[in-house]
Amino acid sequence: MADTNTKESKPGFFKTVGIEFKKIVWPSRESVLKQSVAVTVIAIVVGILITIFDFFIQYGVNFITQ
């Protein structure tokens, strides 16, 4: 077990946050723009596919129930 009489000084919370914040590697503006466009396009395509599937499922259910 460690000796409880000796205490190591701990850096303050905000000092630690500052140190960790300096380690962050921020993406370039071009990279963020490309990824944003990709996410938007994929979201639109998936939305269209869900709409098409919903239409066919609704048509099938209506055909069976009538």
Biopython code that builds the backbone (N, CA, C, O; Angstrom):
import numpy as np
from Bio.PDB.StructureBuilder import StructureBuilder

atoms = [
    (1, "MET", "N", (0.831, -1.184, 0.000)),
    (1, "MET", "CA", (0.000, 0.000, 0.000)),
    (1, "MET", "C", (0.877, 1.249, 0.000)),
    (1, "MET", "O", (2.016, 1.235, 0.465)),
    (2, "ALA", "N", (0.330, 2.289, -0.517)),
    (2, "ALA", "CA", (1.077, 3.537, -0.580)),
    (2, "ALA", "C", (1.057, 4.209, 0.783)),
    (2, "ALA", "O", (0.154, 3.991, 1.591)),
    (3, "ASP", "N", (2.045, 5.009, 1.015)),
    (3, "ASP", "CA", (2.130, 5.753, 2.258)),
    (3, "ASP", "C", (1.109, 6.877, 2.222)),
    (3, "ASP", "O", (1.131, 7.705, 1.310)),
    (4, "THR", "N", (0.223, 6.918, 3.190)),
    (4, "THR", "CA", (-0.854, 7.909, 3.192)),
    (4, "THR", "C", (-0.385, 9.269, 3.673)),
    (4, "THR", "O", (-1.117, 10.250, 3.545)),
    (5, "ASN", "N", (0.821, 9.349, 4.225)),
    (5, "ASN", "CA", (1.309, 10.625, 4.742)),
    (5, "ASN", "C", (1.811, 11.545, 3.641)),
    (5, "ASN", "O", (1.825, 12.763, 3.816)),
    (6, "THR", "N", (2.227, 10.980, 2.499)),
    (6, "THR", "CA", (2.732, 11.819, 1.417)),
    (6, "THR", "C", (1.634, 12.028, 0.392)),
    (6, "THR", "O", (1.013, 11.075, -0.078)),
    (7, "LYS", "N", (1.406, 13.268, 0.057)),
    (7, "LYS", "CA", (0.385, 13.598, -0.938)),
    (7, "LYS", "C", (1.050, 14.250, -2.135)),
    (7, "LYS", "O", (1.915, 15.115, -1.995)),
    (8, "GLU", "N", (0.628, 13.817, -3.312)),
    (8, "GLU", "CA", (1.125, 14.442, -4.526)),
    (8, "GLU", "C", (0.212, 15.608, -4.871)),
    (8, "GLU", "O", (-1.002, 15.523, -4.685)),
    (9, "SER", "N", (0.781, 16.680, -5.365)),
    (9, "SER", "CA", (-0.062, 17.818, -5.731)),
    (9, "SER", "C", (-0.772, 17.501, -7.038)),
    (9, "SER", "O", (-0.158, 17.066, -8.013)),
    (10, "LYS", "N", (-2.054, 17.727, -7.032)),
    (10, "LYS", "CA", (-2.858, 17.471, -8.227)),
    (10, "LYS", "C", (-3.138, 18.797, -8.914)),
    (10, "LYS", "O", (-3.437, 19.790, -8.251)),
    (11, "PRO", "N", (-3.043, 18.819, -10.244)),
    (11, "PRO", "CA", (-3.367, 20.074, -10.936)),
    (11, "PRO", "C", (-4.863, 20.349, -10.824)),
    (11, "PRO", "O", (-5.669, 19.430, -10.680)),
    (12, "GLY", "N", (-5.215, 21.614, -10.891)),
    (12, "GLY", "CA", (-6.612, 22.004, -10.810)),
    (12, "GLY", "C", (-7.398, 21.511, -12.012)),
    (12, "GLY", "O", (-6.832, 21.172, -13.051)),
    (13, "PHE", "N", (-8.700, 21.480, -11.851)),
    (13, "PHE", "CA", (-9.589, 20.982, -12.903)),
    (13, "PHE", "C", (-9.415, 21.773, -14.196)),
    (13, "PHE", "O", (-9.255, 21.188, -15.267)),
    (14, "PHE", "N", (-9.447, 23.086, -14.101)),
    (14, "PHE", "CA", (-9.390, 23.911, -15.303)),
    (14, "PHE", "C", (-8.015, 23.851, -15.967)),
    (14, "PHE", "O", (-7.911, 23.974, -17.187)),
    (15, "LYS", "N", (-6.974, 23.666, -15.185)),
    (15, "LYS", "CA", (-5.644, 23.518, -15.769)),
    (15, "LYS", "C", (-5.580, 22.216, -16.567)),
    (15, "LYS", "O", (-5.019, 22.176, -17.662)),
    (16, "THR", "N", (-6.159, 21.158, -16.009)),
    (16, "THR", "CA", (-6.199, 19.873, -16.710)),
    (16, "THR", "C", (-7.029, 19.974, -17.985)),
    (16, "THR", "O", (-6.650, 19.424, -19.019)),
    (17, "VAL", "N", (-8.147, 20.667, -17.915)),
    (17, "VAL", "CA", (-8.984, 20.849, -19.101)),
    (17, "VAL", "C", (-8.202, 21.613, -20.172)),
    (17, "VAL", "O", (-8.281, 21.273, -21.352)),
    (18, "GLY", "N", (-7.459, 22.625, -19.779)),
    (18, "GLY", "CA", (-6.654, 23.388, -20.730)),
    (18, "GLY", "C", (-5.595, 22.526, -21.399)),
    (18, "GLY", "O", (-5.351, 22.643, -22.600)),
    (19, "ILE", "N", (-4.965, 21.653, -20.607)),
    (19, "ILE", "CA", (-3.947, 20.765, -21.173)),
    (19, "ILE", "C", (-4.573, 19.816, -22.181)),
    (19, "ILE", "O", (-4.033, 19.620, -23.270)),
    (20, "GLU", "N", (-5.704, 19.228, -21.828)),
    (20, "GLU", "CA", (-6.381, 18.294, -22.737)),
    (20, "GLU", "C", (-6.912, 19.016, -23.974)),
    (20, "GLU", "O", (-6.908, 18.457, -25.071)),
    (21, "PHE", "N", (-7.365, 20.248, -23.799)),
    (21, "PHE", "CA", (-7.909, 21.017, -24.919)),
    (21, "PHE", "C", (-6.833, 21.281, -25.970)),
    (21, "PHE", "O", (-7.131, 21.334, -27.163)),
    (22, "LYS", "N", (-5.591, 21.444, -25.535)),
    (22, "LYS", "CA", (-4.486, 21.681, -26.474)),
    (22, "LYS", "C", (-4.159, 20.431, -27.288)),
    (22, "LYS", "O", (-3.524, 20.535, -28.338)),
    (23, "LYS", "N", (-4.577, 19.255, -26.828)),
    (23, "LYS", "CA", (-4.295, 18.007, -27.535)),
    (23, "LYS", "C", (-5.289, 17.744, -28.670)),
    (23, "LYS", "O", (-5.069, 16.851, -29.488)),
    (24, "ILE", "N", (-6.369, 18.504, -28.723)),
    (24, "ILE", "CA", (-7.407, 18.289, -29.734)),
    (24, "ILE", "C", (-6.861, 18.649, -31.112)),
    (24, "ILE", "O", (-6.220, 19.685, -31.288)),
    (25, "VAL", "N", (-7.121, 17.781, -32.084)),
    (25, "VAL", "CA", (-6.751, 18.060, -33.473)),
    (25, "VAL", "C", (-8.041, 18.410, -34.208)),
    (25, "VAL", "O", (-8.869, 17.538, -34.472)),
    (26, "TRP", "N", (-8.203, 19.668, -34.531)),
    (26, "TRP", "CA", (-9.427, 20.124, -35.176)),
    (26, "TRP", "C", (-9.379, 19.811, -36.670)),
    (26, "TRP", "O", (-8.330, 19.945, -37.299)),
    (27, "PRO", "N", (-10.523, 19.392, -37.244)),
    (27, "PRO", "CA", (-10.548, 19.112, -38.685)),
    (27, "PRO", "C", (-10.498, 20.417, -39.481)),
    (27, "PRO", "O", (-10.837, 21.488, -38.979)),
    (28, "SER", "N", (-10.067, 20.291, -40.730)),
    (28, "SER", "CA", (-10.008, 21.480, -41.579)),
    (28, "SER", "C", (-11.415, 21.856, -42.031)),
    (28, "SER", "O", (-12.345, 21.052, -41.964)),
    (29, "ARG", "N", (-11.545, 23.078, -42.486)),
    (29, "ARG", "CA", (-12.843, 23.572, -42.955)),
    (29, "ARG", "C", (-13.331, 22.735, -44.134)),
    (29, "ARG", "O", (-14.519, 22.431, -44.243)),
    (30, "GLU", "N", (-12.400, 22.367, -45.015)),
    (30, "GLU", "CA", (-12.748, 21.568, -46.199)),
    (30, "GLU", "C", (-13.274, 20.191, -45.783)),
    (30, "GLU", "O", (-14.246, 19.696, -46.353)),
    (31, "SER", "N", (-12.638, 19.586, -44.800)),
    (31, "SER", "CA", (-13.057, 18.273, -44.321)),
    (31, "SER", "C", (-14.460, 18.341, -43.700)),
    (31, "SER", "O", (-15.297, 17.473, -43.948)),
    (32, "VAL", "N", (-14.701, 19.357, -42.908)),
    (32, "VAL", "CA", (-16.019, 19.522, -42.281)),
    (32, "VAL", "C", (-17.086, 19.724, -43.351)),
    (32, "VAL", "O", (-18.178, 19.167, -43.248)),
    (33, "LEU", "N", (-16.783, 20.510, -44.371)),
    (33, "LEU", "CA", (-17.744, 20.764, -45.444)),
    (33, "LEU", "C", (-18.065, 19.475, -46.197)),
    (33, "LEU", "O", (-19.232, 19.191, -46.468)),
    (34, "LYS", "N", (-17.036, 18.689, -46.537)),
    (34, "LYS", "CA", (-17.261, 17.427, -47.254)),
    (34, "LYS", "C", (-18.104, 16.462, -46.428)),
    (34, "LYS", "O", (-19.026, 15.835, -46.950)),
    (35, "GLN", "N", (-17.791, 16.345, -45.151)),
    (35, "GLN", "CA", (-18.533, 15.429, -44.295)),
    (35, "GLN", "C", (-19.969, 15.894, -44.093)),
    (35, "GLN", "O", (-20.883, 15.071, -44.035)),
    (36, "SER", "N", (-20.178, 17.195, -43.987)),
    (36, "SER", "CA", (-21.535, 17.729, -43.833)),
    (36, "SER", "C", (-22.378, 17.455, -45.074)),
    (36, "SER", "O", (-23.546, 17.081, -44.967)),
    (37, "VAL", "N", (-21.784, 17.643, -46.250)),
    (37, "VAL", "CA", (-22.494, 17.360, -47.495)),
    (37, "VAL", "C", (-22.822, 15.877, -47.590)),
    (37, "VAL", "O", (-23.927, 15.510, -47.988)),
    (38, "ALA", "N", (-21.872, 15.023, -47.229)),
    (38, "ALA", "CA", (-22.102, 13.575, -47.280)),
    (38, "ALA", "C", (-23.237, 13.171, -46.351)),
    (38, "ALA", "O", (-24.094, 12.378, -46.740)),
    (39, "VAL", "N", (-23.262, 13.693, -45.143)),
    (39, "VAL", "CA", (-24.319, 13.361, -44.188)),
    (39, "VAL", "C", (-25.671, 13.843, -44.698)),
    (39, "VAL", "O", (-26.664, 13.126, -44.580)),
    (40, "THR", "N", (-25.724, 15.048, -45.263)),
    (40, "THR", "CA", (-26.984, 15.584, -45.777)),
    (40, "THR", "C", (-27.500, 14.744, -46.942)),
    (40, "THR", "O", (-28.688, 14.427, -46.995)),
    (41, "VAL", "N", (-26.628, 14.384, -47.867)),
    (41, "VAL", "CA", (-27.040, 13.586, -49.024)),
    (41, "VAL", "C", (-27.535, 12.210, -48.575)),
    (41, "VAL", "O", (-28.565, 11.731, -49.051)),
    (42, "ILE", "N", (-26.805, 11.584, -47.667)),
    (42, "ILE", "CA", (-27.208, 10.261, -47.190)),
    (42, "ILE", "C", (-28.546, 10.344, -46.463)),
    (42, "ILE", "O", (-29.386, 9.460, -46.630)),
    (43, "ALA", "N", (-28.760, 11.371, -45.670)),
    (43, "ALA", "CA", (-30.030, 11.537, -44.963)),
    (43, "ALA", "C", (-31.191, 11.694, -45.948)),
    (43, "ALA", "O", (-32.265, 11.130, -45.739)),
    (44, "ILE", "N", (-30.974, 12.457, -47.014)),
    (44, "ILE", "CA", (-32.027, 12.650, -48.015)),
    (44, "ILE", "C", (-32.322, 11.337, -48.735)),
    (44, "ILE", "O", (-33.487, 10.990, -48.931)),
    (45, "VAL", "N", (-31.280, 10.604, -49.130)),
    (45, "VAL", "CA", (-31.475, 9.325, -49.828)),
    (45, "VAL", "C", (-32.202, 8.328, -48.942)),
    (45, "VAL", "O", (-33.127, 7.659, -49.402)),
    (46, "VAL", "N", (-31.806, 8.217, -47.688)),
    (46, "VAL", "CA", (-32.477, 7.290, -46.766)),
    (46, "VAL", "C", (-33.928, 7.717, -46.556)),
    (46, "VAL", "O", (-34.815, 6.867, -46.481)),
    (47, "GLY", "N", (-34.180, 9.009, -46.461)),
    (47, "GLY", "CA", (-35.555, 9.501, -46.324)),
    (47, "GLY", "C", (-36.407, 9.131, -47.527)),
    (47, "GLY", "O", (-37.564, 8.740, -47.373)),
    (48, "ILE", "N", (-35.850, 9.251, -48.712)),
    (48, "ILE", "CA", (-36.579, 8.881, -49.934)),
    (48, "ILE", "C", (-36.854, 7.374, -49.946)),
    (48, "ILE", "O", (-37.962, 6.954, -50.278)),
    (49, "LEU", "N", (-35.855, 6.556, -49.586)),
    (49, "LEU", "CA", (-36.055, 5.103, -49.552)),
    (49, "LEU", "C", (-37.133, 4.705, -48.544)),
    (49, "LEU", "O", (-37.961, 3.840, -48.831)),
    (50, "ILE", "N", (-37.126, 5.323, -47.379)),
    (50, "ILE", "CA", (-38.158, 5.024, -46.374)),
    (50, "ILE", "C", (-39.528, 5.421, -46.896)),
    (50, "ILE", "O", (-40.503, 4.706, -46.663)),
    (51, "THR", "N", (-39.625, 6.546, -47.598)),
    (51, "THR", "CA", (-40.902, 6.981, -48.164)),
    (51, "THR", "C", (-41.405, 5.980, -49.201)),
    (51, "THR", "O", (-42.592, 5.655, -49.228)),
    (52, "ILE", "N", (-40.516, 5.498, -50.044)),
    (52, "ILE", "CA", (-40.902, 4.516, -51.074)),
    (52, "ILE", "C", (-41.360, 3.214, -50.428)),
    (52, "ILE", "O", (-42.399, 2.667, -50.796)),
    (53, "PHE", "N", (-40.575, 2.711, -49.454)),
    (53, "PHE", "CA", (-40.969, 1.475, -48.760)),
    (53, "PHE", "C", (-42.310, 1.653, -48.057)),
    (53, "PHE", "O", (-43.147, 0.750, -48.082)),
    (54, "ASP", "N", (-42.521, 2.806, -47.432)),
    (54, "ASP", "CA", (-43.779, 3.074, -46.740)),
    (54, "ASP", "C", (-44.940, 3.066, -47.723)),
    (54, "ASP", "O", (-46.010, 2.541, -47.414)),
    (55, "PHE", "N", (-44.738, 3.646, -48.910)),
    (55, "PHE", "CA", (-45.800, 3.666, -49.916)),
    (55, "PHE", "C", (-46.184, 2.241, -50.326)),
    (55, "PHE", "O", (-47.368, 1.910, -50.392)),
    (56, "PHE", "N", (-45.185, 1.403, -50.599)),
    (56, "PHE", "CA", (-45.480, 0.032, -51.021)),
    (56, "PHE", "C", (-46.108, -0.785, -49.895)),
    (56, "PHE", "O", (-47.012, -1.580, -50.148)),
    (57, "ILE", "N", (-45.652, -0.607, -48.674)),
    (57, "ILE", "CA", (-46.247, -1.330, -47.554)),
    (57, "ILE", "C", (-47.683, -0.878, -47.341)),
    (57, "ILE", "O", (-48.561, -1.705, -47.097)),
    (58, "GLN", "N", (-47.930, 0.412, -47.428)),
    (58, "GLN", "CA", (-49.290, 0.933, -47.286)),
    (58, "GLN", "C", (-50.181, 0.404, -48.404)),
    (58, "GLN", "O", (-51.326, 0.028, -48.156)),
    (59, "TYR", "N", (-49.674, 0.371, -49.613)),
    (59, "TYR", "CA", (-50.441, -0.156, -50.739)),
    (59, "TYR", "C", (-50.755, -1.640, -50.498)),
    (59, "TYR", "O", (-51.879, -2.079, -50.739)),
    (60, "GLY", "N", (-49.778, -2.405, -50.029)),
    (60, "GLY", "CA", (-49.988, -3.829, -49.773)),
    (60, "GLY", "C", (-51.009, -4.071, -48.677)),
    (60, "GLY", "O", (-51.861, -4.949, -48.809)),
    (61, "VAL", "N", (-50.938, -3.313, -47.607)),
    (61, "VAL", "CA", (-51.894, -3.467, -46.501)),
    (61, "VAL", "C", (-53.290, -3.091, -46.970)),
    (61, "VAL", "O", (-54.257, -3.784, -46.651)),
    (62, "ASN", "N", (-53.407, -2.018, -47.714)),
    (62, "ASN", "CA", (-54.731, -1.608, -48.233)),
    (62, "ASN", "C", (-55.279, -2.657, -49.193)),
    (62, "ASN", "O", (-56.482, -2.919, -49.193)),
    (63, "PHE", "N", (-54.417, -3.262, -50.011)),
    (63, "PHE", "CA", (-54.866, -4.292, -50.952)),
    (63, "PHE", "C", (-55.381, -5.521, -50.193)),
    (63, "PHE", "O", (-56.393, -6.111, -50.573)),
    (64, "ILE", "N", (-54.678, -5.900, -49.119)),
    (64, "ILE", "CA", (-55.085, -7.081, -48.344)),
    (64, "ILE", "C", (-56.373, -6.825, -47.562)),
    (64, "ILE", "O", (-57.220, -7.714, -47.477)),
    (65, "THR", "N", (-56.537, -5.648, -46.999)),
    (65, "THR", "CA", (-57.693, -5.377, -46.138)),
    (65, "THR", "C", (-58.950, -5.017, -46.919)),
    (65, "THR", "O", (-60.031, -5.008, -46.332)),
    (66, "GLN", "N", (-58.865, -4.725, -48.187)),
    (66, "GLN", "CA", (-60.083, -4.362, -48.924)),
    (66, "GLN", "C", (-60.623, -5.505, -49.726)),
    (66, "GLN", "O", (-61.642, -5.359, -50.400)),
]
sb = StructureBuilder()
sb.init_structure("model")
sb.init_model(0)
sb.init_chain("A")
sb.init_seg("    ")
for serial, (resi, resn, name, xyz) in enumerate(atoms, 1):
    if name == "N":
        sb.init_residue(resn, " ", resi, " ")
    sb.init_atom(name, np.array(xyz, "f"), 0.0, 1.0, " ", f" {name:<3s}", serial, name[0])
structure = sb.get_structure()
